[in-house]
Amino acid sequence: MQRISINNINLQSTSGPDQFGIKLGLGLEKLGLEIKINEISNENDINLVLIETDNIPAGLTKPLVLRLDGIWDANQQEFLEKNILIRKTYERADGIVFQSEFDKKMIEKHFGIRNVPKKVIYNGSFARRFDRKKIKIEWLENIKEDFDTVFVCAADWRNRPNKRLNENIRFVSEFANWLKQKCCLLSMGHIDGVEPMTETEHHKYFTQIHLGHVQPAQTIVPMAYADWFIHLAHRDHGPQVVCDAIAAQLPVICSSSGGTPELVAERGLIIDEQEEFNFEISDYRKPPKLQFTEEQFKEIDEGLELTRDDVADVHMNAVTEKYIEFFEEVISNV
């Protein structure tokens, strides 16, 4: 195997799927493989597609591998209209990579089980813990000194209630009130109506500092000054930013829904959503309200230290090796 194409990827995008595709391409190149972008052809040993494609040439005989996120499932109309190309690619693929066990169950329930090689491979990251001793950033050092506990979150929050920014804020607010010490939430990403570098004092123990959009490669810097990454999103598939946080040795607070808790596992706190999900079509944009408890707050106050060994499986080197193994399986099966 010498040449791999990665398709349906925008190298200028900061979206999770595109960022992961870029990282995977770099990981494969490090192993000496030639990478082609958006070129499906018989000249490639593997044609990897992210999510979907309508550019499969007639007469393609070399393997087509589909790497899926989730599917559109807010309602029956969305399911029928927005999944047409995803399903078409799914039914054509010679091998399928699912982003999480959650996605695998959801997709196979609604698209059917394909008799081709398939594997769950979680996202990966090149991130490492930012060394605050070598490079000191004064304003972040001041935040670390001014607050007892610092949380950080990141997403594109615009018109995405399933990302649960308000629940992130409420969790930190209630924790700070319980602790009776000053806490800070550093939020990254676009928020409707909120300008970058906006400071909001929610109450005397809790301040939110909104940093605005931060380039993906730079998110590890604020993470280095935080005690916890908080991502309470509802039915998220396996977000790249959570992989980045874990790879940077930052423990994660997440909800029990979607693929995120599979990533977090013992590397953080998982808050039970309580409402059972049966993998039917239902509106993920209307998440249930979470219940926060004193036991959870005690766990956050105690803190959690992650070592490099704890996060080794999330590093892109390990993830790339899994993709190589899977590509070889697909090639031998065609």
C-alpha positions as CSV (number, residue, x, y, z in Angstrom):
1,M,0.0,0.0,0.0
2,Q,1.6,3.2,-1.2
3,R,-1.0,5.8,-2.1
4,I,-4.2,6.9,-0.4
5,S,-6.7,9.6,-1.3
6,I,-8.8,11.4,1.2
7,N,-12.0,12.7,-0.2
8,N,-14.8,15.2,0.7
9,I,-12.3,17.2,2.7
10,N,-11.9,21.0,2.8
11,L,-8.3,21.8,3.9
12,Q,-9.4,25.4,4.8
13,S,-12.2,24.3,7.2
14,T,-12.0,24.2,10.9
15,S,-14.9,21.7,11.3
16,G,-14.3,18.5,13.3
17,P,-14.5,16.1,10.3
18,D,-12.2,18.2,8.1
19,Q,-9.7,18.7,11.0
20,F,-9.6,15.0,11.7
21,G,-9.1,14.3,8.0
22,I,-6.2,16.7,7.9
23,K,-4.6,15.1,10.9
24,L,-5.1,11.6,9.4
25,G,-3.5,12.7,6.2
26,L,-0.5,14.1,8.1
27,G,-0.2,10.9,10.1
28,L,-0.2,8.7,7.0
29,E,2.4,10.9,5.3
30,K,4.6,10.5,8.3
31,L,4.5,6.8,7.7
32,G,5.8,7.4,4.1
33,L,2.5,7.0,2.2
34,E,1.6,9.3,-0.7
35,I,-1.6,11.3,0.0
36,K,-4.0,12.6,-2.6
37,I,-6.8,15.1,-1.8
38,N,-10.3,14.8,-3.4
39,E,-9.1,12.4,-6.2
40,I,-11.0,9.1,-6.2
41,S,-9.4,6.8,-8.8
42,N,-7.9,3.4,-9.6
43,E,-4.4,4.9,-9.1
44,N,-5.0,4.9,-5.3
45,D,-4.6,1.8,-3.2
46,I,-7.4,3.1,-0.9
47,N,-10.0,5.8,-1.6
48,L,-11.1,7.2,1.8
49,V,-14.3,9.2,1.9
50,L,-15.3,11.4,4.8
51,I,-19.1,11.2,5.4
52,E,-20.3,11.1,1.7
53,T,-19.5,11.6,-1.9
54,D,-21.2,11.9,-5.3
55,N,-17.8,11.7,-7.2
56,I,-17.3,7.9,-7.5
57,P,-16.1,7.3,-11.0
58,A,-17.6,4.6,-13.2
59,G,-15.3,1.6,-13.3
60,L,-13.7,2.1,-9.9
61,T,-12.2,-1.2,-8.8
62,K,-9.9,0.0,-6.0
63,P,-11.4,-0.1,-2.5
64,L,-13.6,2.7,-1.3
65,V,-13.6,3.2,2.5
66,L,-16.2,5.3,4.1
67,R,-15.4,7.1,7.4
68,L,-18.7,8.1,9.0
69,D,-19.7,10.6,11.6
70,G,-23.4,10.2,12.4
71,I,-26.5,10.6,10.4
72,W,-29.2,13.3,10.2
73,D,-31.9,12.2,12.6
74,A,-33.8,15.2,14.0
75,N,-37.0,14.2,12.4
76,Q,-38.3,11.9,9.6
77,Q,-38.1,14.6,6.9
78,E,-34.5,15.4,7.8
79,F,-33.6,11.7,7.9
80,L,-35.1,11.1,4.4
81,E,-33.8,14.2,2.7
82,K,-30.3,14.8,4.2
83,N,-29.1,11.2,4.4
84,I,-29.6,10.3,0.7
85,L,-25.9,10.7,-0.3
86,I,-24.6,9.4,3.0
87,R,-26.7,6.2,2.5
88,K,-25.7,5.9,-1.1
89,T,-22.0,6.0,-0.2
90,Y,-22.6,3.7,2.7
91,E,-24.2,1.1,0.4
92,R,-21.3,1.4,-2.1
93,A,-18.4,1.3,0.4
94,D,-16.0,-1.7,0.5
95,G,-15.2,-0.9,4.1
96,I,-16.7,1.3,6.8
97,V,-15.1,3.2,9.7
98,F,-17.5,4.4,12.4
99,Q,-16.6,7.3,14.7
100,S,-18.1,5.6,17.8
101,E,-20.1,2.5,18.9
102,F,-23.0,4.9,19.3
103,D,-22.8,5.9,15.6
104,K,-22.4,2.3,14.6
105,K,-25.6,1.2,16.4
106,M,-27.6,4.2,15.0
107,I,-26.4,3.8,11.4
108,E,-26.8,0.1,11.3
109,K,-30.3,0.3,12.8
110,H,-31.5,2.7,10.1
111,F,-29.3,1.8,7.1
112,G,-28.9,-1.9,7.7
113,I,-25.8,-4.0,8.4
114,R,-23.3,-4.2,5.5
115,N,-21.4,-7.4,4.9
116,V,-18.0,-5.6,4.5
117,P,-15.1,-5.0,6.8
118,K,-16.1,-2.4,9.4
119,K,-14.5,-1.0,12.6
120,V,-15.0,1.7,15.2
121,I,-11.9,4.0,15.3
122,Y,-12.1,7.0,17.5
123,N,-10.7,10.3,16.4
124,G,-7.1,11.2,17.3
125,S,-5.0,14.3,17.9
126,F,-1.4,15.5,17.6
127,A,-2.0,17.7,20.7
128,R,0.3,17.6,23.6
129,R,0.1,19.4,26.9
130,F,1.2,23.0,26.4
131,D,4.3,23.6,28.5
132,R,3.5,26.7,30.6
133,K,7.0,26.6,32.1
134,K,8.7,27.2,28.7
135,I,6.2,29.8,27.4
136,K,4.4,32.0,29.9
137,I,1.2,33.8,28.7
138,E,0.6,36.5,31.3
139,W,-3.1,37.0,30.9
140,L,-3.8,33.3,31.2
141,E,-1.4,33.0,34.1
142,N,-3.4,35.8,35.8
143,I,-6.6,33.8,35.3
144,K,-5.0,30.7,36.8
145,E,-4.0,32.7,39.8
146,D,-7.3,34.6,40.2
147,F,-9.6,31.6,40.1
148,D,-9.7,28.4,42.3
149,T,-11.0,26.2,39.4
150,V,-10.9,26.9,35.7
151,F,-13.0,25.2,33.1
152,V,-12.8,25.4,29.3
153,C,-15.2,24.6,26.6
154,A,-15.1,24.9,22.8
155,A,-17.6,24.5,19.9
156,D,-19.4,26.4,17.2
157,W,-22.4,27.3,19.4
158,R,-24.4,29.2,16.8
159,N,-27.9,27.7,16.5
160,R,-26.8,24.4,18.0
161,P,-28.7,23.9,21.3
162,N,-27.6,20.3,21.3
163,K,-24.1,21.5,22.2
164,R,-25.6,22.7,25.5
165,L,-23.6,25.8,26.1
166,N,-26.2,26.9,28.7
167,E,-25.8,23.6,30.6
168,N,-22.0,24.1,30.6
169,I,-22.6,27.5,32.1
170,R,-25.1,26.2,34.6
171,F,-22.8,23.4,35.7
172,V,-19.9,25.8,36.5
173,S,-22.3,28.2,38.1
174,E,-23.8,25.6,40.5
175,F,-20.4,24.2,41.2
176,A,-19.0,27.6,42.1
177,N,-21.9,28.3,44.4
178,W,-21.4,24.9,46.1
179,L,-17.6,25.5,46.4
180,K,-18.0,29.1,47.6
181,Q,-14.8,30.0,45.7
182,K,-14.2,31.8,42.5
183,C,-14.4,29.7,39.3
184,C,-14.0,30.7,35.7
185,L,-15.3,29.3,32.4
186,L,-13.2,30.0,29.3
187,S,-15.4,29.5,26.3
188,M,-14.1,29.2,22.8
189,G,-16.0,29.4,19.5
190,H,-18.7,31.5,17.9
191,I,-21.6,32.5,20.1
192,D,-24.5,34.5,18.6
193,G,-24.5,38.1,20.0
194,V,-21.3,37.7,22.1
195,E,-18.1,39.5,21.1
196,P,-14.7,37.9,21.6
197,M,-13.0,38.7,24.9
198,T,-16.3,39.4,26.6
199,E,-16.2,38.9,30.4
200,T,-19.5,38.1,32.1
201,E,-19.7,37.9,35.9
202,H,-22.7,35.5,36.4
203,H,-22.4,35.8,40.2
204,K,-19.7,36.6,42.8
205,Y,-18.2,33.2,42.5
206,F,-18.4,32.6,38.7
207,T,-17.0,34.5,35.8
208,Q,-17.2,33.5,32.1
209,I,-14.6,34.8,29.7
210,H,-15.5,34.3,26.1
211,L,-12.4,34.1,23.9
212,G,-14.3,33.9,20.6
213,H,-13.1,31.8,17.7
214,V,-9.7,30.2,18.4
215,Q,-7.8,28.3,15.6
216,P,-7.9,24.5,16.3
217,A,-4.1,24.3,16.7
218,Q,-4.2,27.0,19.4
219,T,-7.0,25.6,21.6
220,I,-4.5,23.6,23.6
221,V,-3.1,26.9,25.0
222,P,-6.2,27.9,27.1
223,M,-6.6,24.2,27.9
224,A,-3.2,24.2,29.6
225,Y,-4.5,26.7,32.1
226,A,-7.7,24.8,32.9
227,D,-8.5,22.1,35.4
228,W,-11.4,20.6,33.4
229,F,-12.7,20.5,29.8
230,I,-16.5,20.6,29.8
231,H,-18.6,19.2,26.9
232,L,-22.1,18.4,27.9
233,A,-23.4,18.1,24.4
234,H,-26.4,15.9,23.6
235,R,-25.8,12.9,21.2
236,D,-22.5,14.2,19.9
237,H,-20.7,11.6,17.8
238,G,-17.1,11.8,19.1
239,P,-16.0,15.4,18.8
240,Q,-12.5,16.3,17.7
241,V,-12.1,18.9,20.3
242,V,-12.7,16.4,23.1
243,C,-9.9,14.2,21.6
244,D,-7.7,17.3,21.6
245,A,-8.5,18.0,25.3
246,I,-7.8,14.4,26.3
247,A,-4.5,14.3,24.2
248,A,-3.5,17.5,26.1
249,Q,-4.0,15.6,29.3
250,L,-7.1,17.6,30.4
251,P,-9.9,15.6,32.0
252,V,-13.3,16.0,30.5
253,I,-16.9,16.4,31.9
254,C,-19.4,15.1,29.4
255,S,-23.0,13.8,29.3
256,S,-23.8,10.1,28.9
257,S,-25.3,10.4,25.5
258,G,-23.7,9.9,22.1
259,G,-20.2,8.8,21.4
260,T,-18.4,11.2,23.7
261,P,-18.5,9.1,26.9
262,E,-16.8,6.3,24.9
263,L,-13.9,8.6,24.4
264,V,-13.8,10.0,27.9
265,A,-14.3,6.7,29.8
266,E,-12.1,6.9,32.9
267,R,-10.6,10.1,31.9
268,G,-13.2,12.4,33.3
269,L,-16.7,12.7,34.7
270,I,-19.8,11.3,32.8
271,I,-23.1,12.9,33.8
272,D,-26.1,10.6,33.3
273,E,-28.8,11.9,31.0
274,Q,-31.3,9.6,32.8
275,E,-33.6,9.5,29.7
276,E,-32.9,6.3,27.8
277,F,-32.2,6.6,24.1
278,N,-33.5,3.8,21.9
279,F,-31.8,4.9,18.6
280,E,-35.1,6.0,17.0
281,I,-35.4,9.2,15.0
282,S,-35.9,12.0,17.5
283,D,-35.0,15.7,17.8
284,Y,-31.4,16.0,19.1
285,R,-31.9,19.8,19.1
286,K,-34.1,19.5,22.2
287,P,-31.9,17.9,24.8
288,P,-33.3,17.1,28.3
289,K,-32.1,19.1,31.2
290,L,-29.3,17.5,33.2
291,Q,-29.3,16.8,36.9
292,F,-26.2,18.0,38.8
293,T,-25.3,16.5,42.2
294,E,-23.1,17.2,45.1
295,E,-21.2,13.9,44.4
296,Q,-20.3,15.2,41.0
297,F,-19.1,18.5,42.5
298,K,-16.9,16.7,45.0
299,E,-15.3,14.7,42.2
300,I,-14.6,17.9,40.3
301,D,-13.1,19.5,43.4
302,E,-10.8,16.6,44.0
303,G,-9.5,16.9,40.4
304,L,-8.0,14.3,38.1
305,E,-4.5,14.1,36.7
306,L,-4.0,12.4,33.4
307,T,-0.6,11.0,32.4
308,R,0.8,10.5,28.9
309,D,0.1,6.8,29.2
310,D,-3.5,7.5,30.1
311,V,-4.0,9.3,26.7
312,A,-1.7,7.4,24.4
313,D,-4.5,5.7,22.5
314,V,-5.8,9.2,21.5
315,H,-2.6,10.3,19.9
316,M,-2.7,10.4,16.1
317,N,0.2,7.9,15.8
318,A,-1.9,5.2,17.4
319,V,-5.0,6.1,15.5
320,T,-3.2,6.2,12.2
321,E,-1.9,2.7,12.8
322,K,-5.5,1.5,13.3
323,Y,-6.4,3.0,10.0
324,I,-3.5,1.3,8.3
325,E,-4.5,-2.1,9.7
326,F,-8.1,-1.5,8.6
327,F,-7.1,-0.5,5.1
328,E,-5.0,-3.7,4.8
329,E,-8.0,-5.7,5.9
330,V,-10.2,-4.0,3.3
331,I,-7.6,-4.6,0.5
332,S,-7.4,-8.3,1.4
333,N,-11.2,-8.6,1.3
334,V,-11.8,-7.0,-2.1
